[in-house]
Amino acid sequence: MKKVETANRSKTVREDNSKFCRAFYKKRKEGDGVKQRVSEKSVLVWRIRTTLVLFGSAFVLGGLFAFFPILSSIVGTMVVIAYAFVITVYCPALYRNTSFCVDGDRITIEHGFFVRTRCTLRAERVQYIITINGPVQRIFGLCSLSFMTAGSAEILQNVTHEDAEKIKKALGKD
């Protein structure tokens, strides 16, 4: 008897998940259930952050050049190649792969480049939401939302303040 109940419960959970996945990708009117991208300014924010990291690396490599000129030249070349990859490939791809969907009382966040992650958070599981404004984000009018649950935290980067308020309101965390 217990095995049958467990099997039925698993089947019900799978059916609920498949219904949610269909609803997640189904386009509806503007509002709930529509998959949305983060702000287009995200690419620029990520590129500026990468440039700042490059300047820090160049400063350190410049100091090491006096002691290890060949090694510093090799590492400097690798940093420039990595910078070119991040600016031209990684940032635009990360923008294409980052999205969110508010559907009723839950939010689904997808993000990642090499490893793509999809996280669904129900409103009753979210204890509170932190709005984070970095200096580069403030310049472009963006913010990040950190959803805190009992066991983890999930971050949605580079959304507009209007979208952040809509998400908070939809989840009941004004």
HUCORQUI-V690329 format. One line per field, one symbol per residue. ss: DSSP state (H for helix, E for strand, - for the rest). psi: psi as a letter, one per 30 degrees, with the letter a starting at -180 (. if undefined). burial: I if it has 24 or more other ideal C-beta (glycine too) atoms within 12 Angstrom, else O. A space follows every 10 residues. Layout:
ss = ???
psi = ???
burial = ???
//
This chain:
ss = -HHHHHHHHH HHHHHHHHHH HHHHH----- -----EE--- -HHHHHHHHH HHHHHHHHHH HHHHH---HH HHHHHHHHHH HHHHHHHHHH HHHHHHH-EE EEE--EEEEE E-----EEEE EE---EEEEE EE--HHHHHH -EEEEEEEE- --EEEEEEEE HHHHHHHHHH H---
psi = eeeeeeeeee eeeeeeeeee eeeefkkalk bkgkkkllkf feeeeeeeee eeeeeeeeee eeefeeeiee eeeeeeeeee eeeeeeefee eeeeeegkll kjjcglkkkk lldejkkkkk kkeffjelkk kkjleeeeeg hllkkjjkae fakkkjkhll eeeeeeeeee fgh.
burial = OOOOOOOOOO OOOOOOOOOI OOOIOOOOOO OIIOIIIIIO IIIIIIIIII OOOIOOOOOO IOOOOOOOOO OOOOOIOOIO OOIOOIIOOI IOOIIOIIII IIIOOIIIII IOOOOOOIII IOIOIIOOIO IIOOOIIOOI OIIIIIIOOO OOOIIIIIII OOIIOOIIOI IOIO
//
